[in-house]
Amino acid sequence: MSDLARTLQDEDTAQETLDAIVGAAVDTVPGAQYAGLTAVIRRREVETPAGTGDLVRQVDKAQYETGEGPCLDAAYEHRTVRLSDMTQEDRWPEFTRRALDLGVKSMLSFQLYVQKDDLGALNLYSREKNAFDDESEHIGLLFATHAAVAMSGARQQEQLKRAIAVRDLIGQAKGVLMERHKVTADQAFSLLVRTSQQTNTKLVEVARYLVDTGELRTRGDH
């Protein structure tokens, strides 16, 4: 698990981290043939940002469309949800019918994180009945803990990269205005802010347009 944690944290981008998590889950948790991640944004928008195959996205789509299933329960309510046999399951009748049509017969889902209105879950799938046992659940919980830490670190790194990129872009735009109009850095920034307000355009987009075209925006996007 320690080696796994280091491997996940060594990925360069958030998406690479997510892809590494689902791949490692299949290799690590007994019984798992496929793995995917569910992300719930503002408790309404649900998506699968990473999965080990198209089957994962099809099964997840069945959950999202029916509004029921183990990954949704794990994300919203319970830390761990085990579905041992789709043919005998009665908690989510519409979902289990569709999952069986896709060939999935058991699942194991873990809540990964709850951050304000954003939720996440790790989902494991198998074409075999009773593929997951207590050992699967124990190892899966340990894995989910490391995965959650890796995801948090990757998101923070991406946010930092974006913040630095925005800062640098605004700095370039200020430099253009300072050279052109012989103004101070504060005056150049004020001009960017005023243009942003007048055109109802985000400050970073005003800066990008100026850097790309050499001109200040005169109107907003339509």
N, C-alpha and C positions, 0 to 999 in steps of 0.2 A: 504493500500500500504506500510506503514511503517513496519507493521508486516511481510508482504510478503518479503520486502527487507532484514529484519533481518534473516528470515528463509532461504532465498537463500544464504546469506553470511555465514550461519552456516554449510553448507555442507563441508565435509572433502576433497573431491577431485573435480577436474574440471569436470569429467564425471558425478558425482553425482549432481553437480550444474546444468549441462545441462539437466539432467533427471528431476530435480526438476522444472526447468523453464517451460518445456513443460507440465508437469503435472499441475502446477499452472495456466498456461495460459488457459487451458480448464476450470478450476474452476473459473477463474476471468473474462474472456472476454465474454460478452453476445453473444450467438449464436455459440460459438466454441464447436465442438464435438471432434475434433482432433487437435493436434498441433505438429509442428516439427521445427527444426532449420536447416537452410542451411548455409554451410560454403564454401566460394570460396577462394581457396589458390592460390596465385600468379596470380589471375584473370583468371585462367585456370582450375584448378582441383576443381571440385564441389562435395560435399558430404553432407550427412544428419547425423550429429553426434548424434542426439537425436530425438526421435519421440514417440508419445503415442500409436502407433500401426503399424502393417505392411502396412495398407492402406496408411499411411503417406509416407512411403518409396516408395511405388508403384507410388503414384502421383508425388513425387519428381523425381523419375526415369524417368517418362514421360516428365517432364520439362527438365531434363538434356539431355535426348536423342534427344528431338526435338529442344533444344536450345531456347525455348521460354516459357513464363509463368509469372505469377505475382511475384513469389518469386525471379526470376532472375531479373525482372525489379526493384523490391524493393531493391535488393542487389546492383545492378549496377548503377541505375539511380534515382529512386524516393524513397522518405522516406516511403510513404504509397501507397499501391495498393489494391483497392477493386474490386473484381470480384463478382457481385451480382447474375448473372444467367448464368450458363454455356451454356444453350440452346440458349441464345440470344447474347452470346459474340463473337465478330469477331476480337479481337486484336491478339489472339493466336489460330488459327483454328485447327492446328494439336494437340496441347496440350489439348484444350477443348474437342476434340473428344475422346481422350484417357481418360481424367478425367471423362467424362460422362460414359464411359464404366466401370469405377471403382466405379461409384455411387456417385461421388462428384459433387455437383451442385453450391457451392459458396465457395469463399476463401477471406481471408484478410491477407495481408503481410506487414511487417514493416521492414525497414532497421534497423539493430542493431548497426553495426559499420563499419567504413572504416579505416583500418590501413595499410597505404602504399598500397600493392597489395593484401591484405587480406580483404575480405568482409564477412558480416554475415547478415542473415535475419531471422525473426520469422514469421512462416506461420501458419495460422489457417484455418481449413477446416470444411465444413458441408455438410451433405447429403440433406439439405433443400435449396430451392431457397431463395434468399434474406434473408439469415440468419443473415447478419451483417448490422447494421444501423449506424447512426452517433454516438450513444452512444458506440457501439462496437469499433468504430474507436478511440474515445476519450479515453476510458479506455485502449484500446490496446496500444495507444501511451505512456500513463503513465506506463503501464506494461513493454513495450519494453525498456523504459529508465532505470527502475530498473534492468531489465534482463541484459542489456548491462554492467551496473556497476558491477553486480554480476559476469558476465563472465570474465570481465577484472581482477577483484580481484582473481578469481579462477585460471586464467592463470598465473598471477604473482606469486601466491602461489606455483603452480606446478613448475614454472621455478626456484623459490628459493629452493624448495626441491631438484630438480635435481642438482642444483649448489652445494648445501651442500653435496649431495651424492657423486658427482664427486670429490669434495675437499677431503672428507674423504677417498675415495678410493685411490687417489693419495698419500695422507698422509700415508696410510698403506703400499703402495708400496715403498715409500721412506724409511719407517722404516725398511722394509725387506732388502733393499740395504745397508742402513747405518749399520745395525747389521752384515750383511754378509761380507761387504767389508771394514768396519771401515772407512767410508767416512762421510763427512758433509752432511747436508740436501741439500745445494745448489749443491754439487757434485752428490748426488743421483738423484736430479731432472734433472740435465744436462744429466745423463745417460739415464733416461727415455725418455727425449726429443730426444736424439741421436738415441735411439732404434726406436722411433716412426718414425723418418725421414728415417732411413735406411730400415725399413720394410714397409714403406708407410702405416702405421697403426695409427689410431687415438690414441692420448696420453692416453685417458681414457681406451681404449681397451688394450693397453700395460700394464697399471697399473692393470686392472682386471685380465689379464692372469697371471701376476706375483703373485698376491695375491692368485689366485685360484690354480696355479700349482707350485709356488715356482721358476719358471724359467722365464727368459727374452725371448721374442719372437726372433726368428732368421730369420723369413720370414713373409711376409704379408699374408692376407687372399686371397684365390683364389676361 
